[in-house]
Amino acid sequence: MPKCVYCGKDYEFPKGLTLIGKDGGVNYLCSSKCRKNMKMKRRKVKWILKDKKEKQEIKKIEVKEEPNSTK
């Protein structure tokens, strides 16, 4: 599964947009929203920061649960 270079979400391969640069680098974008914001060179957007906070909270919960499940 590719990961969006703008918002960082994992998504199914047939969806989204794959950009291949002149240097051979590959960039994946999950939606037109990410594509448009990347074109406008926006970086710090509220919806991205919100997703990152949610991911960090989920990781903290998973880390707390893992040590108990390995015993």
PyMOL CGO cylinders between C-alpha atoms (Angstrom):
from pymol import cmd
from pymol.cgo import CYLINDER

trace = [
    CYLINDER, 0.00, 0.00, 0.00, 1.43, 3.37, -0.95, 0.3, 1, 1, 1, 1, 1, 1,
    CYLINDER, 1.43, 3.37, -0.95, 1.62, 6.23, 1.53, 0.3, 1, 1, 1, 1, 1, 1,
    CYLINDER, 1.62, 6.23, 1.53, 0.51, 9.75, 0.59, 0.3, 1, 1, 1, 1, 1, 1,
    CYLINDER, 0.51, 9.75, 0.59, 3.50, 12.13, 0.59, 0.3, 1, 1, 1, 1, 1, 1,
    CYLINDER, 3.50, 12.13, 0.59, 1.29, 15.06, 1.65, 0.3, 1, 1, 1, 1, 1, 1,
    CYLINDER, 1.29, 15.06, 1.65, -0.93, 13.79, 4.48, 0.3, 1, 1, 1, 1, 1, 1,
    CYLINDER, -0.93, 13.79, 4.48, 0.80, 10.49, 5.27, 0.3, 1, 1, 1, 1, 1, 1,
    CYLINDER, 0.80, 10.49, 5.27, -2.24, 8.21, 4.95, 0.3, 1, 1, 1, 1, 1, 1,
    CYLINDER, -2.24, 8.21, 4.95, -1.99, 4.67, 3.62, 0.3, 1, 1, 1, 1, 1, 1,
    CYLINDER, -1.99, 4.67, 3.62, -4.45, 3.94, 0.83, 0.3, 1, 1, 1, 1, 1, 1,
    CYLINDER, -4.45, 3.94, 0.83, -5.34, 1.21, -1.66, 0.3, 1, 1, 1, 1, 1, 1,
    CYLINDER, -5.34, 1.21, -1.66, -3.26, 1.27, -4.84, 0.3, 1, 1, 1, 1, 1, 1,
    CYLINDER, -3.26, 1.27, -4.84, -5.90, 1.69, -7.60, 0.3, 1, 1, 1, 1, 1, 1,
    CYLINDER, -5.90, 1.69, -7.60, -7.02, 4.95, -5.98, 0.3, 1, 1, 1, 1, 1, 1,
    CYLINDER, -7.02, 4.95, -5.98, -5.06, 8.18, -5.83, 0.3, 1, 1, 1, 1, 1, 1,
    CYLINDER, -5.06, 8.18, -5.83, -2.40, 9.63, -8.09, 0.3, 1, 1, 1, 1, 1, 1,
    CYLINDER, -2.40, 9.63, -8.09, 1.17, 8.52, -8.75, 0.3, 1, 1, 1, 1, 1, 1,
    CYLINDER, 1.17, 8.52, -8.75, 3.59, 11.27, -9.82, 0.3, 1, 1, 1, 1, 1, 1,
    CYLINDER, 3.59, 11.27, -9.82, 6.91, 10.35, -11.39, 0.3, 1, 1, 1, 1, 1, 1,
    CYLINDER, 6.91, 10.35, -11.39, 9.47, 13.15, -11.55, 0.3, 1, 1, 1, 1, 1, 1,
    CYLINDER, 9.47, 13.15, -11.55, 12.18, 13.79, -14.14, 0.3, 1, 1, 1, 1, 1, 1,
    CYLINDER, 12.18, 13.79, -14.14, 14.75, 12.35, -11.74, 0.3, 1, 1, 1, 1, 1, 1,
    CYLINDER, 14.75, 12.35, -11.74, 12.78, 9.10, -11.41, 0.3, 1, 1, 1, 1, 1, 1,
    CYLINDER, 12.78, 9.10, -11.41, 11.38, 9.85, -7.96, 0.3, 1, 1, 1, 1, 1, 1,
    CYLINDER, 11.38, 9.85, -7.96, 7.89, 8.56, -7.23, 0.3, 1, 1, 1, 1, 1, 1,
    CYLINDER, 7.89, 8.56, -7.23, 5.34, 10.51, -5.20, 0.3, 1, 1, 1, 1, 1, 1,
    CYLINDER, 5.34, 10.51, -5.20, 1.95, 9.13, -4.19, 0.3, 1, 1, 1, 1, 1, 1,
    CYLINDER, 1.95, 9.13, -4.19, -1.08, 11.32, -3.46, 0.3, 1, 1, 1, 1, 1, 1,
    CYLINDER, -1.08, 11.32, -3.46, -4.24, 9.79, -1.98, 0.3, 1, 1, 1, 1, 1, 1,
    CYLINDER, -4.24, 9.79, -1.98, -6.80, 12.40, -3.09, 0.3, 1, 1, 1, 1, 1, 1,
    CYLINDER, -6.80, 12.40, -3.09, -7.39, 15.49, -5.18, 0.3, 1, 1, 1, 1, 1, 1,
    CYLINDER, -7.39, 15.49, -5.18, -7.45, 17.48, -1.92, 0.3, 1, 1, 1, 1, 1, 1,
    CYLINDER, -7.45, 17.48, -1.92, -3.82, 16.50, -1.25, 0.3, 1, 1, 1, 1, 1, 1,
    CYLINDER, -3.82, 16.50, -1.25, -2.85, 17.12, -4.89, 0.3, 1, 1, 1, 1, 1, 1,
    CYLINDER, -2.85, 17.12, -4.89, -4.33, 20.63, -4.94, 0.3, 1, 1, 1, 1, 1, 1,
    CYLINDER, -4.33, 20.63, -4.94, -2.80, 21.62, -1.61, 0.3, 1, 1, 1, 1, 1, 1,
    CYLINDER, -2.80, 21.62, -1.61, 0.60, 20.29, -2.67, 0.3, 1, 1, 1, 1, 1, 1,
    CYLINDER, 0.60, 20.29, -2.67, 0.43, 22.34, -5.89, 0.3, 1, 1, 1, 1, 1, 1,
    CYLINDER, 0.43, 22.34, -5.89, -0.27, 25.46, -3.83, 0.3, 1, 1, 1, 1, 1, 1,
    CYLINDER, -0.27, 25.46, -3.83, 2.75, 24.55, -1.67, 0.3, 1, 1, 1, 1, 1, 1,
    CYLINDER, 2.75, 24.55, -1.67, 0.73, 24.48, 1.55, 0.3, 1, 1, 1, 1, 1, 1,
    CYLINDER, 0.73, 24.48, 1.55, 2.35, 22.58, 4.37, 0.3, 1, 1, 1, 1, 1, 1,
    CYLINDER, 2.35, 22.58, 4.37, 0.77, 23.24, 7.77, 0.3, 1, 1, 1, 1, 1, 1,
    CYLINDER, 0.77, 23.24, 7.77, -2.93, 22.67, 7.39, 0.3, 1, 1, 1, 1, 1, 1,
    CYLINDER, -2.93, 22.67, 7.39, -5.30, 21.94, 10.29, 0.3, 1, 1, 1, 1, 1, 1,
    CYLINDER, -5.30, 21.94, 10.29, -6.67, 18.69, 8.87, 0.3, 1, 1, 1, 1, 1, 1,
    CYLINDER, -6.67, 18.69, 8.87, -3.15, 17.27, 8.49, 0.3, 1, 1, 1, 1, 1, 1,
    CYLINDER, -3.15, 17.27, 8.49, -2.14, 18.24, 12.01, 0.3, 1, 1, 1, 1, 1, 1,
    CYLINDER, -2.14, 18.24, 12.01, -5.36, 16.72, 13.35, 0.3, 1, 1, 1, 1, 1, 1,
    CYLINDER, -5.36, 16.72, 13.35, -4.64, 13.41, 11.61, 0.3, 1, 1, 1, 1, 1, 1,
    CYLINDER, -4.64, 13.41, 11.61, -1.08, 13.36, 12.97, 0.3, 1, 1, 1, 1, 1, 1,
    CYLINDER, -1.08, 13.36, 12.97, -2.33, 13.90, 16.53, 0.3, 1, 1, 1, 1, 1, 1,
    CYLINDER, -2.33, 13.90, 16.53, -4.85, 11.07, 16.15, 0.3, 1, 1, 1, 1, 1, 1,
    CYLINDER, -4.85, 11.07, 16.15, -2.15, 8.73, 14.83, 0.3, 1, 1, 1, 1, 1, 1,
    CYLINDER, -2.15, 8.73, 14.83, 0.15, 9.57, 17.75, 0.3, 1, 1, 1, 1, 1, 1,
    CYLINDER, 0.15, 9.57, 17.75, -2.64, 8.83, 20.24, 0.3, 1, 1, 1, 1, 1, 1,
    CYLINDER, -2.64, 8.83, 20.24, -3.36, 5.49, 18.57, 0.3, 1, 1, 1, 1, 1, 1,
    CYLINDER, -3.36, 5.49, 18.57, 0.34, 4.56, 18.66, 0.3, 1, 1, 1, 1, 1, 1,
    CYLINDER, 0.34, 4.56, 18.66, 0.52, 5.40, 22.38, 0.3, 1, 1, 1, 1, 1, 1,
    CYLINDER, 0.52, 5.40, 22.38, -2.46, 3.15, 23.07, 0.3, 1, 1, 1, 1, 1, 1,
    CYLINDER, -2.46, 3.15, 23.07, -0.96, 0.31, 21.00, 0.3, 1, 1, 1, 1, 1, 1,
    CYLINDER, -0.96, 0.31, 21.00, 2.40, 0.61, 22.76, 0.3, 1, 1, 1, 1, 1, 1,
    CYLINDER, 2.40, 0.61, 22.76, 0.71, 0.41, 26.16, 0.3, 1, 1, 1, 1, 1, 1,
    CYLINDER, 0.71, 0.41, 26.16, -1.21, -2.72, 25.12, 0.3, 1, 1, 1, 1, 1, 1,
    CYLINDER, -1.21, -2.72, 25.12, 1.72, -4.59, 23.50, 0.3, 1, 1, 1, 1, 1, 1,
    CYLINDER, 1.72, -4.59, 23.50, 3.80, -5.41, 26.63, 0.3, 1, 1, 1, 1, 1, 1,
    CYLINDER, 3.80, -5.41, 26.63, 0.77, -7.05, 28.29, 0.3, 1, 1, 1, 1, 1, 1,
    CYLINDER, 0.77, -7.05, 28.29, -0.09, -9.14, 25.24, 0.3, 1, 1, 1, 1, 1, 1,
    CYLINDER, -0.09, -9.14, 25.24, 3.46, -10.60, 24.90, 0.3, 1, 1, 1, 1, 1, 1,
    CYLINDER, 3.46, -10.60, 24.90, 3.40, -12.24, 28.35, 0.3, 1, 1, 1, 1, 1, 1,
]
cmd.load_cgo(trace, "trace")
